[in-house]
Amino acid sequence: MKGTVTKSSYGKLPDGTEIELYTMTNAKGVVCKVITYGAIITELHVPDRHGTKGDVVLGFDSLDKYLAGHPYFGAAIGRYANRIAKGRFKLDGKEYKLATNNGPNHLHGGLKGFDKVVWKAEVVPSSVGVAVKFTYLSKDGEEGYPGNLEVTMVYTLSDDNELIFDYTATTDKTTVVNLTNHSYFNLGGKTDVLGHIVKINADRYTPVDDTLIPTGELKPVAGGPMDFTRPLPIGSRIDQLTNDPRGYDHNYVLNSGGKKLALAARVEEPNTGRVMEVLTTTPGLQFYTGNFLDGTLTGKYGIVYKKHFGFCMETDHFPDSPNQPKFPSVVLRPGKTYRQTTVYHFTAQ
């Protein structure tokens, strides 16, 4: 069997803009569906230990539900993934003001981040499987950010059951960039994710204040509920966390340092045998356990999304890096190219 990509209509925006759906199928029959609105991954069907394929990402079955508002299910995130304190940062002596759309802080690119724009898409050749390239020009001043930022994201579904994200960006004015994908995963699909077994290759994390902004400290994970240096169920020590609503929403400082593509995390779902490995070139991994899911959203297949029904492993730079000079830099200057690669590799055991 050879991999295929098909294009179809997913509906229209209120202004009449048509949204396209790209269905990628690899040589093994694994299926990934992506729409041009927000470059959102709507479905991802991977096999369990018996070879039975199941959808492992949260989302909806219609465009209207995505337009009605959601917690970034499956979406591309930019210009800056995660939080920027008080929606402000300085660059070369000039202060830039952004929307404060998460309490006192800026989150995931603002009021209309990359998750809410329409991307241009085209099928492109891939030596390892099938691929779709998404492009978007974020204009100078959009959401308060400087520079015309040209963004390219290639989503590849390999014949080895890998979902690969290759991000590049260039700018004509010095700016800050931090891109990721915000898929919520559930490798079992029927209950919460607290029984998923997680290992994260990070000896440290960035503690935060009560608005989830890093204090600047890089704190060891050893000896507490943040420690996933050996495999443990997500729910094994979640009650020891004090944040409200209780759950993981923390940036891990990856041991790889973001210098090369390296294994960041591994997740296993015991009942189905599905395994997801996360490899990335980024220095950080935001581990989030769907703490704000509260049963008000009904997703695909009529499933009600309650607390902890999905988990995210957002590969990116640390929160508030534009205001934290000791953190790895997120500054992009003209003539330079931002690059980021993340791989989600699915197997079963």
Buried (B, 14 or more C-beta within 10 A) or exposed (E): EEBEBEBEEBBEEEEEEEBBBBBBBBBBBBBBBBBBBBBBBBBBBBBBBEEEBBBBBBBBBEBEBBBEEBBBBBBBBBBBBBBBBBBBBEBEEEEBEBBBBBEEBBBBBBEEBBBBBBBEBEBEEBEBBBBBBBBBEBEBEBBBBBBBBBBBBBBBBBBBBBBBBBBBBBBEBBBBBBBBBBBBBBBBBEEBBBBBBBBBBBBBBBBBEEEBBBEBEBBEBEEEBBBBBEEBBBBBBBEEBEEEBBBBBBBBBBBBEBEEBBBBBBBBBEBBBBBBBBBBBBBBBBBBBBBEBEEEBEBBEEBEBBBBBBBBBBBBBBBBBBBBEEBBEBBBEEEEEBEBBBBBBBBBE
